[in-house]
Amino acid sequence: IFCIHGGIPRPLSEDYNAINDILTLPNLLGVNPSYEHETSEMIQIVSDCLWSDPANEEQEECLNHYGFGPSLRGQDCICFGMKAIDNFLKNNELSFIIRAHEAHAHGVSLSKAAKVFTVFSTSKDHGQGTRAIAGCILVDADKIQVINRSPAYKNKYIHHRTSIGVELTDDQLLELSRLGLLRMDSIDGKRGK
């Protein structure tokens, strides 16, 4: 399963490997506006991953030979069709794409022969009406379960986490912070620093 905010990036060449190119991107990118160190290729990959959408039926007819085309969002946004999805999943030995980036009234939407899940994880309106439902997906071994909750759902079992659940050394914490996975200011007070 490939999880992403927007969608899959356009190929940069015939022997393109999207996953490798995504993994080699720097942790900090400006995109729009970009930083001096960012190449046009980096910006294209990141923009596609952030802002692309699955093509609708009308767009599907106008896609290039890779299965990509202009998005209804305009500007430099793109959409991806069945050919792009099938190639991406096959080349990376994956089965599904789970993405966000689009509001859906029922919380989760399936598209593209049920290979693309779009998860809308808030029940706030976002143009979907006051009855919009929040969705999430539970992946457990070989099962995918869609879970939807209406705005009226009240979970009496929510527990907010206020401490770190594992003991990490200062070096490990600094490395997590360097990678952008942890904010040191959120734990300094708890550790007496």
C-alpha positions as CSV (number, residue, x, y, z in Angstrom):
1,I,0.0,0.0,0.0
2,F,1.3,3.4,-1.0
3,C,0.1,6.2,1.3
4,I,0.4,9.8,0.1
5,H,-1.3,13.2,0.5
6,G,-2.2,13.8,-3.2
7,G,-1.1,11.2,-5.7
8,I,1.6,9.6,-7.7
9,P,4.3,11.6,-9.5
10,R,4.8,11.8,-13.2
11,P,7.7,9.8,-14.6
12,L,10.9,11.8,-15.2
13,S,12.3,9.2,-17.7
14,E,11.5,5.9,-19.4
15,D,13.3,3.9,-16.6
16,Y,11.8,6.0,-13.9
17,N,11.3,4.6,-10.3
18,A,9.0,6.9,-8.4
19,I,9.5,5.4,-5.0
20,N,13.3,5.8,-5.2
21,D,13.0,9.4,-6.4
22,I,10.5,10.2,-3.5
23,L,12.9,8.6,-1.0
24,T,15.9,10.7,-2.2
25,L,14.1,14.0,-1.8
26,P,15.5,16.3,0.9
27,N,13.4,16.4,4.1
28,L,12.9,20.1,3.8
29,L,11.5,21.6,0.6
30,G,9.8,24.9,-0.1
31,V,8.1,23.9,-3.4
32,N,6.1,27.1,-3.8
33,P,8.1,29.3,-3.5
34,S,11.1,26.9,-3.9
35,Y,14.5,27.1,-2.2
36,E,17.6,27.7,-4.3
37,H,18.8,24.0,-3.9
38,E,15.5,22.6,-5.4
39,T,15.7,21.4,-9.0
40,S,12.7,21.4,-11.3
41,E,12.6,17.6,-11.0
42,M,12.3,17.8,-7.2
43,I,9.6,20.4,-7.4
44,Q,7.6,18.3,-10.0
45,I,7.8,15.2,-7.8
46,V,6.8,16.9,-4.6
47,S,4.0,18.9,-6.3
48,D,2.6,15.8,-7.9
49,C,2.7,13.9,-4.5
50,L,1.0,16.8,-2.8
51,W,-1.6,18.1,-5.2
52,S,-2.5,15.5,-7.9
53,D,-5.9,13.8,-8.1
54,P,-7.3,10.7,-9.8
55,A,-8.7,11.6,-13.2
56,N,-12.4,11.6,-13.7
57,E,-14.0,9.8,-16.6
58,E,-13.8,12.8,-18.9
59,Q,-10.2,13.5,-18.1
60,E,-9.3,9.8,-18.6
61,E,-9.8,10.3,-22.3
62,C,-7.3,13.2,-22.5
63,L,-4.3,11.8,-20.7
64,N,-0.8,11.4,-22.1
65,H,0.8,8.0,-22.9
66,Y,2.0,7.7,-19.3
67,G,-1.6,8.2,-18.0
68,F,-1.3,11.8,-16.7
69,G,-2.9,15.0,-17.7
70,P,-3.9,18.5,-16.5
71,S,-6.0,18.7,-13.4
72,L,-9.3,20.6,-13.0
73,R,-7.5,22.4,-10.1
74,G,-5.5,24.4,-12.8
75,Q,-2.0,25.9,-12.5
76,D,0.6,23.1,-12.5
77,C,-1.6,20.4,-10.9
78,I,-2.0,17.1,-12.7
79,C,-4.4,14.2,-12.6
80,F,-3.5,10.5,-13.0
81,G,-5.5,7.8,-14.7
82,M,-5.8,4.0,-14.8
83,K,-2.6,3.6,-16.9
84,A,-0.5,5.6,-14.5
85,I,-2.0,3.8,-11.5
86,D,-1.5,0.3,-13.0
87,N,2.1,1.1,-14.0
88,F,2.9,2.6,-10.6
89,L,1.4,-0.3,-8.7
90,K,3.0,-2.9,-10.9
91,N,6.5,-1.3,-11.0
92,N,6.5,-1.0,-7.2
93,E,4.9,-4.3,-6.4
94,L,2.0,-2.6,-4.6
95,S,-1.8,-3.2,-4.6
96,F,-3.4,0.1,-3.5
97,I,-2.9,3.8,-3.2
98,I,-4.4,5.5,-0.1
99,R,-4.5,9.3,-0.4
100,A,-6.2,12.3,1.1
101,H,-6.4,15.8,-0.5
102,E,-10.1,15.7,-1.5
103,A,-13.2,16.1,0.6
104,H,-15.8,13.3,0.4
105,A,-19.1,13.4,2.2
106,H,-18.9,9.7,3.1
107,G,-15.4,9.9,4.6
108,V,-13.8,7.4,2.2
109,S,-14.1,7.2,-1.6
110,L,-13.0,4.3,-3.8
111,S,-12.0,5.0,-7.4
112,K,-10.0,3.6,-10.3
113,A,-11.2,0.0,-10.1
114,A,-11.0,0.1,-6.3
115,K,-7.2,0.6,-6.4
116,V,-7.4,4.2,-5.0
117,F,-8.8,5.0,-1.6
118,T,-9.4,8.7,-0.9
119,V,-9.7,9.3,2.9
120,F,-11.4,12.5,4.2
121,S,-10.5,12.4,7.9
122,T,-12.6,15.3,9.2
123,S,-16.3,15.7,9.5
124,K,-16.0,19.4,9.3
125,D,-18.0,20.8,6.3
126,H,-15.4,21.6,3.6
127,G,-18.2,22.0,1.1
128,Q,-19.7,18.6,1.9
129,G,-22.6,19.7,4.0
130,T,-23.3,19.5,7.7
131,R,-23.9,15.7,7.4
132,A,-20.3,15.0,6.2
133,I,-18.7,11.9,7.7
134,A,-15.0,11.5,8.8
135,G,-13.3,8.4,7.5
136,C,-10.3,6.3,8.2
137,I,-8.9,3.0,7.0
138,L,-7.6,0.2,9.2
139,V,-5.1,-2.1,7.4
140,D,-4.6,-5.4,9.3
141,A,-2.6,-8.2,7.6
142,D,-4.6,-8.9,4.4
143,K,-7.7,-6.9,5.3
144,I,-8.6,-3.3,4.7
145,Q,-11.5,-2.0,6.8
146,V,-13.1,1.4,6.1
147,I,-14.4,3.2,9.2
148,N,-16.7,6.2,9.0
149,R,-17.9,8.5,11.8
150,S,-20.6,11.1,11.6
151,P,-20.1,14.6,13.1
152,A,-22.4,13.6,15.9
153,Y,-20.2,10.7,17.0
154,K,-18.8,11.2,20.5
155,N,-16.0,8.9,21.5
156,K,-15.9,8.6,25.3
157,Y,-12.7,6.6,25.1
158,I,-10.4,9.3,23.7
159,H,-7.2,9.5,25.7
160,H,-4.8,12.3,24.9
161,R,-1.2,11.3,25.0
162,T,1.0,13.7,27.0
163,S,4.2,11.7,27.4
164,I,6.7,9.7,25.4
165,G,5.8,6.0,25.4
166,V,9.3,4.7,24.9
167,E,12.6,5.7,26.6
168,L,15.0,7.1,24.0
169,T,18.5,8.4,24.5
170,D,19.2,12.1,23.9
171,D,21.1,11.1,20.7
172,Q,18.1,9.2,19.5
173,L,15.8,12.1,20.2
174,L,18.1,14.5,18.5
175,E,18.2,12.3,15.4
176,L,14.4,12.1,15.3
177,S,14.3,15.9,15.6
178,R,16.9,16.3,12.8
179,L,14.7,14.1,10.6
180,G,11.7,16.3,11.3
181,L,9.8,13.5,13.2
182,L,9.9,15.1,16.6
183,R,9.8,18.6,17.9
184,M,12.3,18.9,20.7
185,D,10.4,21.8,22.3
186,S,7.5,19.5,23.0
187,I,9.6,17.3,25.3
188,D,12.2,19.6,26.8
189,G,9.9,20.6,29.7
190,K,9.1,16.9,30.4
191,R,12.7,15.9,30.6
192,G,13.8,18.8,32.7
193,K,16.0,20.5,30.1
